[in-house]
Structure formats: C-alpha cells, structure tokens
Amino acid sequence: MKFIKELNHAKEIINENELVFVYIGQENCSVCHGLKPQIKQIMNQFEGVTQIELDALRTPEVAEAFQVLTVPVLLLFVEGHEYLRKARIVNTREFKQDIEKIILGYQGMKK
C-alpha cells in the first residue's frame, strides 16, 4: 500500500486507474493499527488493484472529500466511482467476500 500525502494526488490515482483500494486511517487509531495488516494481506491476493493509504489526521481535507466520520475507512473505487465502503469495525471475512465479488466480477467483464 502506497502512502499518499496529498488529496489531489489520491484523486488522480483514483481517476487514472480502473481498480483502486483506499485505506484511510490515523496514526493514533488502535483499531487502524490492528486492522491494517489483515486488510493488506487480503488485498495482496488481488492483482490489478492499485492500493493507497491516507491519514485523515495529517491530511484533514481527506475526511471532508471522502465523507469520513470515523476511521478506519476502506474504500474500493471502480473506474473512479466508489463501489464499496466499510468503516470502523470491519468483519474481515465479509470484507474479503465483498471485495472478491466486485474485483473478480469486474475483471471477468473486462476479458
């Protein structure tokens, strides 16, 4: 997961790539620190997905732009449009099933 410091850079990545996963957390968030390694492990199973990370505390405009009320927030964008949003307490098994369905379905349509 590539850490992005500027909102505009994140938006460019989202608009320039077909599949983009965004992890929004904060340095002082214990839930974020516990969940992040599990999510990274899940996301690394999927090829063709650009992965970025944003810090809502260091880059406050992120919270407004992505309508973040709590962290962590997990977002999946397909062709620049938000397709999936999970926040705070995330069931990793359910997350993997949801993300797999979207990514593999999209990649299957592109063949």
Biopython code that builds the backbone (N, CA, C, O; Angstrom):
import numpy as np
from Bio.PDB.StructureBuilder import StructureBuilder

atoms = [
    (1, "MET", "N", (0.849, -1.166, 0.000)),
    (1, "MET", "CA", (0.000, 0.000, 0.000)),
    (1, "MET", "C", (0.898, 1.234, 0.000)),
    (1, "MET", "O", (1.794, 1.365, 0.834)),
    (2, "LYS", "N", (0.650, 2.119, -0.930)),
    (2, "LYS", "CA", (1.469, 3.324, -1.047)),
    (2, "LYS", "C", (0.832, 4.453, -0.236)),
    (2, "LYS", "O", (-0.350, 4.756, -0.399)),
    (3, "PHE", "N", (1.634, 5.075, 0.646)),
    (3, "PHE", "CA", (1.131, 6.175, 1.457)),
    (3, "PHE", "C", (1.120, 7.456, 0.624)),
    (3, "PHE", "O", (2.131, 7.826, 0.028)),
    (4, "ILE", "N", (-0.019, 8.120, 0.588)),
    (4, "ILE", "CA", (-0.195, 9.350, -0.186)),
    (4, "ILE", "C", (-0.415, 10.502, 0.787)),
    (4, "ILE", "O", (-1.221, 10.397, 1.712)),
    (5, "LYS", "N", (0.303, 11.598, 0.575)),
    (5, "LYS", "CA", (0.231, 12.734, 1.496)),
    (5, "LYS", "C", (-0.696, 13.845, 1.032)),
    (5, "LYS", "O", (-1.074, 14.706, 1.827)),
    (6, "GLU", "N", (-1.067, 13.840, -0.243)),
    (6, "GLU", "CA", (-1.887, 14.933, -0.775)),
    (6, "GLU", "C", (-3.187, 14.402, -1.364)),
    (6, "GLU", "O", (-3.201, 13.398, -2.076)),
    (7, "LEU", "N", (-4.266, 15.090, -1.055)),
    (7, "LEU", "CA", (-5.587, 14.699, -1.540)),
    (7, "LEU", "C", (-5.643, 14.695, -3.063)),
    (7, "LEU", "O", (-6.194, 13.767, -3.657)),
    (8, "ASN", "N", (-5.084, 15.716, -3.702)),
    (8, "ASN", "CA", (-5.122, 15.788, -5.167)),
    (8, "ASN", "C", (-4.419, 14.599, -5.810)),
    (8, "ASN", "O", (-4.873, 14.082, -6.831)),
    (9, "HIS", "N", (-3.312, 14.169, -5.214)),
    (9, "HIS", "CA", (-2.591, 13.005, -5.736)),
    (9, "HIS", "C", (-3.462, 11.749, -5.621)),
    (9, "HIS", "O", (-3.505, 10.931, -6.539)),
    (10, "ALA", "N", (-4.151, 11.606, -4.494)),
    (10, "ALA", "CA", (-5.051, 10.460, -4.302)),
    (10, "ALA", "C", (-6.161, 10.472, -5.343)),
    (10, "ALA", "O", (-6.486, 9.434, -5.919)),
    (11, "LYS", "N", (-6.738, 11.635, -5.584)),
    (11, "LYS", "CA", (-7.817, 11.738, -6.577)),
    (11, "LYS", "C", (-7.319, 11.403, -7.977)),
    (11, "LYS", "O", (-8.036, 10.776, -8.757)),
    (12, "GLU", "N", (-6.090, 11.817, -8.302)),
    (12, "GLU", "CA", (-5.501, 11.473, -9.605)),
    (12, "GLU", "C", (-5.381, 9.961, -9.751)),
    (12, "GLU", "O", (-5.746, 9.398, -10.783)),
    (13, "ILE", "N", (-4.874, 9.317, -8.723)),
    (13, "ILE", "CA", (-4.701, 7.860, -8.751)),
    (13, "ILE", "C", (-6.050, 7.174, -8.945)),
    (13, "ILE", "O", (-6.170, 6.248, -9.747)),
    (14, "ILE", "N", (-7.057, 7.626, -8.216)),
    (14, "ILE", "CA", (-8.396, 7.036, -8.316)),
    (14, "ILE", "C", (-8.954, 7.195, -9.724)),
    (14, "ILE", "O", (-9.571, 6.270, -10.253)),
    (15, "ASN", "N", (-8.747, 8.345, -10.329)),
    (15, "ASN", "CA", (-9.298, 8.610, -11.660)),
    (15, "ASN", "C", (-8.497, 7.989, -12.796)),
    (15, "ASN", "O", (-9.029, 7.791, -13.888)),
    (16, "GLU", "N", (-7.222, 7.679, -12.555)),
    (16, "GLU", "CA", (-6.360, 7.150, -13.618)),
    (16, "GLU", "C", (-6.258, 5.623, -13.629)),
    (16, "GLU", "O", (-5.691, 5.054, -14.561)),
    (17, "ASN", "N", (-6.794, 4.961, -12.618)),
    (17, "ASN", "CA", (-6.696, 3.506, -12.521)),
    (17, "ASN", "C", (-8.084, 2.886, -12.446)),
    (17, "ASN", "O", (-9.003, 3.474, -11.876)),
    (18, "GLU", "N", (-8.233, 1.699, -13.019)),
    (18, "GLU", "CA", (-9.546, 1.044, -13.051)),
    (18, "GLU", "C", (-10.012, 0.604, -11.670)),
    (18, "GLU", "O", (-11.164, 0.833, -11.299)),
    (19, "LEU", "N", (-9.129, -0.021, -10.914)),
    (19, "LEU", "CA", (-9.467, -0.530, -9.579)),
    (19, "LEU", "C", (-8.518, 0.090, -8.557)),
    (19, "LEU", "O", (-7.302, -0.074, -8.653)),
    (20, "VAL", "N", (-9.071, 0.798, -7.586)),
    (20, "VAL", "CA", (-8.243, 1.443, -6.562)),
    (20, "VAL", "C", (-8.833, 1.167, -5.183)),
    (20, "VAL", "O", (-10.012, 1.416, -4.929)),
    (21, "PHE", "N", (-7.986, 0.649, -4.303)),
    (21, "PHE", "CA", (-8.372, 0.438, -2.915)),
    (21, "PHE", "C", (-7.745, 1.547, -2.083)),
    (21, "PHE", "O", (-6.552, 1.825, -2.202)),
    (22, "VAL", "N", (-8.560, 2.184, -1.235)),
    (22, "VAL", "CA", (-8.093, 3.280, -0.391)),
    (22, "VAL", "C", (-8.311, 2.906, 1.072)),
    (22, "VAL", "O", (-9.421, 2.572, 1.486)),
    (23, "TYR", "N", (-7.231, 2.970, 1.842)),
    (23, "TYR", "CA", (-7.297, 2.735, 3.287)),
    (23, "TYR", "C", (-7.080, 4.079, 3.966)),
    (23, "TYR", "O", (-6.019, 4.687, 3.817)),
    (24, "ILE", "N", (-8.084, 4.550, 4.716)),
    (24, "ILE", "CA", (-7.973, 5.823, 5.425)),
    (24, "ILE", "C", (-7.935, 5.533, 6.916)),
    (24, "ILE", "O", (-8.862, 4.947, 7.475)),
    (25, "GLY", "N", (-6.859, 5.949, 7.543)),
    (25, "GLY", "CA", (-6.698, 5.729, 8.974)),
    (25, "GLY", "C", (-6.124, 6.960, 9.641)),
    (25, "GLY", "O", (-6.109, 8.050, 9.070)),
    (26, "GLN", "N", (-5.654, 6.766, 10.857)),
    (26, "GLN", "CA", (-4.975, 7.814, 11.610)),
    (26, "GLN", "C", (-3.882, 7.169, 12.444)),
    (26, "GLN", "O", (-3.995, 6.020, 12.872)),
    (27, "GLU", "N", (-2.835, 7.925, 12.662)),
    (27, "GLU", "CA", (-1.699, 7.423, 13.421)),
    (27, "GLU", "C", (-2.093, 7.010, 14.839)),
    (27, "GLU", "O", (-1.551, 6.041, 15.372)),
    (28, "ASN", "N", (-3.023, 7.729, 15.450)),
    (28, "ASN", "CA", (-3.398, 7.484, 16.843)),
    (28, "ASN", "C", (-4.608, 6.552, 17.000)),
    (28, "ASN", "O", (-5.266, 6.570, 18.040)),
    (29, "CYS", "N", (-4.901, 5.752, 15.994)),
    (29, "CYS", "CA", (-6.086, 4.888, 15.991)),
    (29, "CYS", "C", (-5.672, 3.428, 16.210)),
    (29, "CYS", "O", (-5.041, 2.821, 15.345)),
    (30, "SER", "N", (-6.030, 2.872, 17.367)),
    (30, "SER", "CA", (-5.642, 1.489, 17.665)),
    (30, "SER", "C", (-6.361, 0.489, 16.761)),
    (30, "SER", "O", (-5.780, -0.528, 16.382)),
    (31, "VAL", "N", (-7.609, 0.764, 16.415)),
    (31, "VAL", "CA", (-8.350, -0.117, 15.503)),
    (31, "VAL", "C", (-7.656, -0.148, 14.141)),
    (31, "VAL", "O", (-7.537, -1.204, 13.520)),
    (32, "CYS", "N", (-7.200, 1.022, 13.684)),
    (32, "CYS", "CA", (-6.494, 1.118, 12.393)),
    (32, "CYS", "C", (-5.245, 0.238, 12.391)),
    (32, "CYS", "O", (-4.992, -0.493, 11.433)),
    (33, "HIS", "N", (-4.470, 0.316, 13.468)),
    (33, "HIS", "CA", (-3.225, -0.452, 13.550)),
    (33, "HIS", "C", (-3.478, -1.958, 13.604)),
    (33, "HIS", "O", (-2.683, -2.741, 13.084)),
    (34, "GLY", "N", (-4.573, -2.360, 14.226)),
    (34, "GLY", "CA", (-4.905, -3.779, 14.295)),
    (34, "GLY", "C", (-5.473, -4.328, 12.997)),
    (34, "GLY", "O", (-5.210, -5.475, 12.634)),
    (35, "LEU", "N", (-6.244, -3.518, 12.304)),
    (35, "LEU", "CA", (-6.926, -3.964, 11.087)),
    (35, "LEU", "C", (-6.033, -3.918, 9.851)),
    (35, "LEU", "O", (-6.137, -4.776, 8.974)),
    (36, "LYS", "N", (-5.166, -2.929, 9.782)),
    (36, "LYS", "CA", (-4.367, -2.696, 8.574)),
    (36, "LYS", "C", (-3.590, -3.927, 8.089)),
    (36, "LYS", "O", (-3.660, -4.228, 6.897)),
    (37, "PRO", "N", (-2.856, -4.653, 8.937)),
    (37, "PRO", "CA", (-2.125, -5.828, 8.436)),
    (37, "PRO", "C", (-3.049, -6.900, 7.850)),
    (37, "PRO", "O", (-2.700, -7.558, 6.870)),
    (38, "GLN", "N", (-4.216, -7.069, 8.449)),
    (38, "GLN", "CA", (-5.172, -8.058, 7.945)),
    (38, "GLN", "C", (-5.707, -7.653, 6.572)),
    (38, "GLN", "O", (-5.845, -8.488, 5.678)),
    (39, "ILE", "N", (-6.002, -6.376, 6.416)),
    (39, "ILE", "CA", (-6.520, -5.867, 5.144)),
    (39, "ILE", "C", (-5.446, -5.936, 4.067)),
    (39, "ILE", "O", (-5.732, -6.291, 2.924)),
    (40, "LYS", "N", (-4.206, -5.597, 4.428)),
    (40, "LYS", "CA", (-3.095, -5.692, 3.462)),
    (40, "LYS", "C", (-2.960, -7.123, 2.947)),
    (40, "LYS", "O", (-2.774, -7.347, 1.751)),
    (41, "GLN", "N", (-3.055, -8.082, 3.858)),
    (41, "GLN", "CA", (-2.931, -9.491, 3.482)),
    (41, "GLN", "C", (-4.043, -9.886, 2.504)),
    (41, "GLN", "O", (-3.790, -10.595, 1.529)),
    (42, "ILE", "N", (-5.245, -9.438, 2.759)),
    (42, "ILE", "CA", (-6.368, -9.731, 1.861)),
    (42, "ILE", "C", (-6.147, -9.066, 0.511)),
    (42, "ILE", "O", (-6.272, -9.715, -0.528)),
    (43, "MET", "N", (-5.824, -7.786, 0.515)),
    (43, "MET", "CA", (-5.704, -7.035, -0.736)),
    (43, "MET", "C", (-4.537, -7.517, -1.594)),
    (43, "MET", "O", (-4.599, -7.432, -2.821)),
    (44, "ASN", "N", (-3.487, -8.017, -0.971)),
    (44, "ASN", "CA", (-2.337, -8.508, -1.734)),
    (44, "ASN", "C", (-2.653, -9.777, -2.521)),
    (44, "ASN", "O", (-1.844, -10.213, -3.340)),
    (45, "GLN", "N", (-3.814, -10.370, -2.284)),
    (45, "GLN", "CA", (-4.232, -11.557, -3.031)),
    (45, "GLN", "C", (-4.809, -11.196, -4.402)),
    (45, "GLN", "O", (-5.019, -12.074, -5.239)),
    (46, "PHE", "N", (-5.062, -9.916, -4.629)),
    (46, "PHE", "CA", (-5.712, -9.481, -5.863)),
    (46, "PHE", "C", (-4.751, -8.680, -6.730)),
    (46, "PHE", "O", (-4.194, -7.672, -6.297)),
    (47, "GLU", "N", (-4.568, -9.144, -7.958)),
    (47, "GLU", "CA", (-3.724, -8.421, -8.909)),
    (47, "GLU", "C", (-4.549, -7.351, -9.605)),
    (47, "GLU", "O", (-5.768, -7.469, -9.725)),
    (48, "GLY", "N", (-3.878, -6.319, -10.058)),
    (48, "GLY", "CA", (-4.546, -5.287, -10.836)),
    (48, "GLY", "C", (-5.288, -4.252, -10.013)),
    (48, "GLY", "O", (-6.061, -3.463, -10.556)),
    (49, "VAL", "N", (-5.059, -4.247, -8.695)),
    (49, "VAL", "CA", (-5.712, -3.263, -7.827)),
    (49, "VAL", "C", (-4.641, -2.332, -7.267)),
    (49, "VAL", "O", (-3.733, -2.772, -6.563)),
    (50, "THR", "N", (-4.752, -1.055, -7.580)),
    (50, "THR", "CA", (-3.846, -0.061, -7.017)),
    (50, "THR", "C", (-4.272, 0.184, -5.574)),
    (50, "THR", "O", (-5.451, 0.398, -5.293)),
    (51, "GLN", "N", (-3.304, 0.152, -4.662)),
    (51, "GLN", "CA", (-3.611, 0.316, -3.240)),
    (51, "GLN", "C", (-2.935, 1.564, -2.692)),
    (51, "GLN", "O", (-1.726, 1.743, -2.839)),
    (52, "ILE", "N", (-3.730, 2.430, -2.055)),
    (52, "ILE", "CA", (-3.165, 3.628, -1.447)),
    (52, "ILE", "C", (-3.674, 3.775, -0.018)),
    (52, "ILE", "O", (-4.715, 3.237, 0.357)),
    (53, "GLU", "N", (-2.908, 4.518, 0.759)),
    (53, "GLU", "CA", (-3.265, 4.786, 2.151)),
    (53, "GLU", "C", (-3.217, 6.285, 2.391)),
    (53, "GLU", "O", (-2.320, 6.978, 1.911)),
    (54, "LEU", "N", (-4.198, 6.775, 3.143)),
    (54, "LEU", "CA", (-4.268, 8.189, 3.505)),
    (54, "LEU", "C", (-4.418, 8.308, 5.013)),
    (54, "LEU", "O", (-5.018, 7.444, 5.652)),
    (55, "ASP", "N", (-3.872, 9.379, 5.580)),
    (55, "ASP", "CA", (-4.012, 9.658, 7.008)),
    (55, "ASP", "C", (-4.957, 10.839, 7.170)),
    (55, "ASP", "O", (-4.641, 11.954, 6.755)),
    (56, "ALA", "N", (-6.110, 10.597, 7.770)),
    (56, "ALA", "CA", (-7.135, 11.634, 7.910)),
    (56, "ALA", "C", (-6.719, 12.731, 8.882)),
    (56, "ALA", "O", (-7.251, 13.840, 8.823)),
    (57, "LEU", "N", (-5.782, 12.440, 9.771)),
    (57, "LEU", "CA", (-5.319, 13.439, 10.729)),
    (57, "LEU", "C", (-4.269, 14.356, 10.104)),
    (57, "LEU", "O", (-4.309, 15.572, 10.290)),
    (58, "ARG", "N", (-3.339, 13.770, 9.369)),
    (58, "ARG", "CA", (-2.280, 14.559, 8.716)),
    (58, "ARG", "C", (-2.802, 15.345, 7.518)),
    (58, "ARG", "O", (-2.298, 16.422, 7.202)),
    (59, "THR", "N", (-3.812, 14.796, 6.861)),
    (59, "THR", "CA", (-4.393, 15.444, 5.683)),
    (59, "THR", "C", (-5.887, 15.617, 5.947)),
    (59, "THR", "O", (-6.693, 14.818, 5.469)),
    (60, "PRO", "N", (-6.268, 16.653, 6.704)),
    (60, "PRO", "CA", (-7.662, 16.815, 7.134)),
    (60, "PRO", "C", (-8.676, 16.923, 5.998)),
    (60, "PRO", "O", (-9.836, 16.548, 6.167)),
    (61, "GLU", "N", (-8.252, 17.429, 4.848)),
    (61, "GLU", "CA", (-9.198, 17.551, 3.730)),
    (61, "GLU", "C", (-9.658, 16.189, 3.208)),
    (61, "GLU", "O", (-10.662, 16.098, 2.502)),
    (62, "VAL", "N", (-8.923, 15.133, 3.557)),
    (62, "VAL", "CA", (-9.301, 13.767, 3.179)),
    (62, "VAL", "C", (-10.651, 13.410, 3.790)),
    (62, "VAL", "O", (-11.520, 12.855, 3.118)),
    (63, "ALA", "N", (-10.818, 13.734, 5.068)),
    (63, "ALA", "CA", (-12.065, 13.412, 5.761)),
    (63, "ALA", "C", (-13.259, 14.060, 5.075)),
    (63, "ALA", "O", (-14.302, 13.431, 4.899)),
    (64, "GLU", "N", (-13.099, 15.301, 4.695)),
    (64, "GLU", "CA", (-14.197, 16.002, 4.020)),
    (64, "GLU", "C", (-14.440, 15.440, 2.622)),
    (64, "GLU", "O", (-15.582, 15.177, 2.244)),
    (65, "ALA", "N", (-13.378, 15.257, 1.865)),
    (65, "ALA", "CA", (-13.514, 14.810, 0.474)),
    (65, "ALA", "C", (-14.152, 13.426, 0.366)),
    (65, "ALA", "O", (-14.937, 13.169, -0.546)),
    (66, "PHE", "N", (-13.812, 12.536, 1.300)),
    (66, "PHE", "CA", (-14.326, 11.166, 1.248)),
    (66, "PHE", "C", (-15.427, 10.919, 2.277)),
    (66, "PHE", "O", (-15.819, 9.776, 2.512)),
    (67, "GLN", "N", (-15.918, 11.983, 2.885)),
    (67, "GLN", "CA", (-17.008, 11.917, 3.872)),
    (67, "GLN", "C", (-16.703, 10.892, 4.967)),
    (67, "GLN", "O", (-17.497, 9.994, 5.246)),
    (68, "VAL", "N", (-15.539, 11.055, 5.571)),
    (68, "VAL", "CA", (-15.083, 10.155, 6.619)),
    (68, "VAL", "C", (-15.492, 10.715, 7.980)),
    (68, "VAL", "O", (-15.088, 11.815, 8.355)),
    (69, "LEU", "N", (-16.295, 9.950, 8.711)),
    (69, "LEU", "CA", (-16.741, 10.357, 10.038)),
    (69, "LEU", "C", (-16.000, 9.604, 11.141)),
    (69, "LEU", "O", (-15.953, 10.054, 12.286)),
    (70, "THR", "N", (-15.426, 8.462, 10.792)),
    (70, "THR", "CA", (-14.673, 7.640, 11.729)),
    (70, "THR", "C", (-13.587, 6.922, 10.938)),
    (70, "THR", "O", (-13.659, 6.841, 9.712)),
    (71, "VAL", "N", (-12.595, 6.407, 11.628)),
    (71, "VAL", "CA", (-11.543, 5.638, 10.964)),
    (71, "VAL", "C", (-11.402, 4.297, 11.673)),
    (71, "VAL", "O", (-11.747, 4.185, 12.849)),
    (72, "PRO", "N", (-10.908, 3.294, 10.989)),
    (72, "PRO", "CA", (-10.504, 3.294, 9.591)),
    (72, "PRO", "C", (-11.698, 3.229, 8.641)),
    (72, "PRO", "O", (-12.792, 2.791, 8.998)),
    (73, "VAL", "N", (-11.437, 3.682, 7.419)),
    (73, "VAL", "CA", (-12.415, 3.577, 6.337)),
    (73, "VAL", "C", (-11.728, 2.867, 5.181)),
    (73, "VAL", "O", (-10.610, 3.217, 4.803)),
    (74, "LEU", "N", (-12.402, 1.867, 4.625)),
    (74, "LEU", "CA", (-11.890, 1.103, 3.488)),
    (74, "LEU", "C", (-12.789, 1.398, 2.304)),
    (74, "LEU", "O", (-14.005, 1.220, 2.376)),
    (75, "LEU", "N", (-12.189, 1.848, 1.218)),
    (75, "LEU", "CA", (-12.955, 2.210, 0.024)),
    (75, "LEU", "C", (-12.417, 1.461, -1.185)),
    (75, "LEU", "O", (-11.207, 1.289, -1.329)),
    (76, "LEU", "N", (-13.311, 1.019, -2.045)),
    (76, "LEU", "CA", (-12.908, 0.444, -3.324)),
    (76, "LEU", "C", (-13.557, 1.268, -4.420)),
    (76, "LEU", "O", (-14.775, 1.444, -4.450)),
    (77, "PHE", "N", (-12.720, 1.771, -5.319)),
    (77, "PHE", "CA", (-13.199, 2.546, -6.459)),
    (77, "PHE", "C", (-13.046, 1.718, -7.725)),
    (77, "PHE", "O", (-12.007, 1.098, -7.952)),
    (78, "VAL", "N", (-14.080, 1.714, -8.540)),
    (78, "VAL", "CA", (-14.062, 1.047, -9.838)),
    (78, "VAL", "C", (-14.310, 2.125, -10.879)),
    (78, "VAL", "O", (-15.353, 2.778, -10.890)),
    (79, "GLU", "N", (-13.326, 2.297, -11.754)),
    (79, "GLU", "CA", (-13.386, 3.326, -12.797)),
    (79, "GLU", "C", (-13.759, 4.693, -12.215)),
    (79, "GLU", "O", (-14.581, 5.415, -12.778)),
    (80, "GLY", "N", (-13.143, 5.035, -11.081)),
    (80, "GLY", "CA", (-13.327, 6.344, -10.469)),
    (80, "GLY", "C", (-14.560, 6.505, -9.604)),
    (80, "GLY", "O", (-14.769, 7.569, -9.022)),
    (81, "HIS", "N", (-15.385, 5.462, -9.506)),
    (81, "HIS", "CA", (-16.617, 5.539, -8.716)),
    (81, "HIS", "C", (-16.506, 4.642, -7.482)),
    (81, "HIS", "O", (-16.019, 3.515, -7.564)),
    (82, "GLU", "N", (-16.962, 5.156, -6.347)),
    (82, "GLU", "CA", (-16.933, 4.367, -5.120)),
    (82, "GLU", "C", (-17.913, 3.201, -5.229)),
    (82, "GLU", "O", (-19.102, 3.390, -5.483)),
    (83, "TYR", "N", (-17.392, 2.001, -5.033)),
    (83, "TYR", "CA", (-18.203, 0.791, -5.143)),
    (83, "TYR", "C", (-18.416, 0.109, -3.805)),
    (83, "TYR", "O", (-19.409, -0.591, -3.611)),
    (84, "LEU", "N", (-17.478, 0.313, -2.872)),
    (84, "LEU", "CA", (-17.559, -0.357, -1.580)),
    (84, "LEU", "C", (-17.001, 0.560, -0.508)),
    (84, "LEU", "O", (-15.987, 1.229, -0.710)),
    (85, "ARG", "N", (-17.677, 0.585, 0.641)),
    (85, "ARG", "CA", (-17.224, 1.370, 1.798)),
    (85, "ARG", "C", (-17.468, 0.545, 3.055)),
    (85, "ARG", "O", (-18.577, 0.074, 3.308)),
    (86, "LYS", "N", (-16.417, 0.386, 3.824)),
    (86, "LYS", "CA", (-16.505, -0.266, 5.136)),
    (86, "LYS", "C", (-15.826, 0.671, 6.125)),
    (86, "LYS", "O", (-14.819, 1.300, 5.799)),
    (87, "ALA", "N", (-16.375, 0.765, 7.338)),
    (87, "ALA", "CA", (-15.799, 1.686, 8.312)),
    (87, "ALA", "C", (-15.755, 1.088, 9.711)),
    (87, "ALA", "O", (-16.560, 0.234, 10.081)),
    (88, "ARG", "N", (-14.782, 1.572, 10.465)),
    (88, "ARG", "CA", (-14.537, 1.293, 11.880)),
    (88, "ARG", "C", (-14.340, -0.192, 12.183)),
    (88, "ARG", "O", (-13.223, -0.697, 12.072)),
    (89, "ILE", "N", (-15.388, -0.886, 12.558)),
    (89, "ILE", "CA", (-15.266, -2.310, 12.886)),
    (89, "ILE", "C", (-15.620, -3.108, 11.627)),
    (89, "ILE", "O", (-16.770, -3.124, 11.189)),
    (90, "VAL", "N", (-14.616, -3.764, 11.062)),
    (90, "VAL", "CA", (-14.789, -4.462, 9.787)),
    (90, "VAL", "C", (-14.619, -5.962, 9.998)),
    (90, "VAL", "O", (-13.609, -6.412, 10.539)),
    (91, "ASN", "N", (-15.612, -6.725, 9.570)),
    (91, "ASN", "CA", (-15.516, -8.182, 9.576)),
    (91, "ASN", "C", (-14.655, -8.559, 8.372)),
    (91, "ASN", "O", (-15.085, -8.398, 7.230)),
    (92, "THR", "N", (-13.447, -9.057, 8.616)),
    (92, "THR", "CA", (-12.511, -9.306, 7.519)),
    (92, "THR", "C", (-12.984, -10.398, 6.570)),
    (92, "THR", "O", (-12.725, -10.325, 5.369)),
    (93, "ARG", "N", (-13.667, -11.395, 7.085)),
    (93, "ARG", "CA", (-14.176, -12.460, 6.208)),
    (93, "ARG", "C", (-15.229, -11.891, 5.250)),
    (93, "ARG", "O", (-15.213, -12.178, 4.053)),
    (94, "GLU", "N", (-16.131, -11.090, 5.790)),
    (94, "GLU", "CA", (-17.163, -10.454, 4.967)),
    (94, "GLU", "C", (-16.535, -9.472, 3.975)),
    (94, "GLU", "O", (-16.950, -9.399, 2.818)),
    (95, "PHE", "N", (-15.534, -8.720, 4.436)),
    (95, "PHE", "CA", (-14.839, -7.777, 3.560)),
    (95, "PHE", "C", (-14.204, -8.512, 2.382)),
    (95, "PHE", "O", (-14.323, -8.082, 1.235)),
    (96, "LYS", "N", (-13.527, -9.625, 2.675)),
    (96, "LYS", "CA", (-12.873, -10.385, 1.604)),
    (96, "LYS", "C", (-13.898, -10.898, 0.594)),
    (96, "LYS", "O", (-13.662, -10.828, -0.612)),
    (97, "GLN", "N", (-15.021, -11.406, 1.068)),
    (97, "GLN", "CA", (-16.063, -11.899, 0.160)),
    (97, "GLN", "C", (-16.599, -10.772, -0.720)),
    (97, "GLN", "O", (-16.764, -10.946, -1.927)),
    (98, "ASP", "N", (-16.866, -9.631, -0.120)),
    (98, "ASP", "CA", (-17.400, -8.488, -0.872)),
    (98, "ASP", "C", (-16.410, -7.988, -1.909)),
    (98, "ASP", "O", (-16.769, -7.753, -3.063)),
    (99, "ILE", "N", (-15.170, -7.828, -1.494)),
    (99, "ILE", "CA", (-14.146, -7.272, -2.378)),
    (99, "ILE", "C", (-13.846, -8.250, -3.512)),
    (99, "ILE", "O", (-13.644, -7.843, -4.656)),
    (100, "GLU", "N", (-13.819, -9.536, -3.185)),
    (100, "GLU", "CA", (-13.551, -10.573, -4.185)),
    (100, "GLU", "C", (-14.644, -10.582, -5.254)),
    (100, "GLU", "O", (-14.354, -10.675, -6.447)),
    (101, "LYS", "N", (-15.874, -10.488, -4.825)),
    (101, "LYS", "CA", (-17.008, -10.482, -5.752)),
    (101, "LYS", "C", (-16.907, -9.299, -6.727)),
    (101, "LYS", "O", (-17.122, -9.457, -7.929)),
    (102, "ILE", "N", (-16.584, -8.135, -6.205)),
    (102, "ILE", "CA", (-16.501, -6.932, -7.043)),
    (102, "ILE", "C", (-15.305, -7.004, -7.985)),
    (102, "ILE", "O", (-15.447, -6.798, -9.190)),
    (103, "ILE", "N", (-14.125, -7.298, -7.437)),
    (103, "ILE", "CA", (-12.902, -7.296, -8.252)),
    (103, "ILE", "C", (-12.943, -8.383, -9.317)),
    (103, "ILE", "O", (-12.693, -8.106, -10.490)),
    (104, "LEU", "N", (-13.255, -9.613, -8.926)),
    (104, "LEU", "CA", (-13.270, -10.705, -9.905)),
    (104, "LEU", "C", (-14.392, -10.525, -10.919)),
    (104, "LEU", "O", (-14.230, -10.866, -12.091)),
    (105, "GLY", "N", (-15.516, -9.998, -10.482)),
    (105, "GLY", "CA", (-16.611, -9.705, -11.407)),
    (105, "GLY", "C", (-16.214, -8.663, -12.427)),
    (105, "GLY", "O", (-16.503, -8.806, -13.615)),
    (106, "TYR", "N", (-15.554, -7.614, -11.971)),
    (106, "TYR", "CA", (-15.108, -6.551, -12.873)),
    (106, "TYR", "C", (-14.051, -7.077, -13.838)),
    (106, "TYR", "O", (-14.124, -6.837, -15.043)),
    (107, "GLN", "N", (-13.073, -7.793, -13.303)),
    (107, "GLN", "CA", (-12.005, -8.320, -14.158)),
    (107, "GLN", "C", (-12.549, -9.328, -15.165)),
    (107, "GLN", "O", (-12.046, -9.409, -16.285)),
    (108, "GLY", "N", (-13.565, -10.094, -14.783)),
    (108, "GLY", "CA", (-14.193, -11.044, -15.697)),
    (108, "GLY", "C", (-14.916, -10.347, -16.834)),
    (108, "GLY", "O", (-14.925, -10.838, -17.962)),
    (109, "MET", "N", (-15.521, -9.205, -16.543)),
    (109, "MET", "CA", (-16.218, -8.421, -17.578)),
    (109, "MET", "C", (-15.242, -7.825, -18.579)),
    (109, "MET", "O", (-15.591, -7.627, -19.742)),
    (110, "LYS", "N", (-14.016, -7.536, -18.137)),
    (110, "LYS", "CA", (-13.022, -6.879, -18.991)),
    (110, "LYS", "C", (-12.365, -7.849, -19.964)),
    (110, "LYS", "O", (-11.693, -7.422, -20.903)),
    (111, "LYS", "N", (-12.551, -9.148, -19.752)),
    (111, "LYS", "CA", (-11.900, -10.143, -20.629)),
    (111, "LYS", "C", (-12.641, -10.290, -21.921)),
    (111, "LYS", "O", (-12.240, -11.080, -22.776)),
]
sb = StructureBuilder()
sb.init_structure("model")
sb.init_model(0)
sb.init_chain("A")
sb.init_seg("    ")
for serial, (resi, resn, name, xyz) in enumerate(atoms, 1):
    if name == "N":
        sb.init_residue(resn, " ", resi, " ")
    sb.init_atom(name, np.array(xyz, "f"), 0.0, 1.0, " ", f" {name:<3s}", serial, name[0])
structure = sb.get_structure()
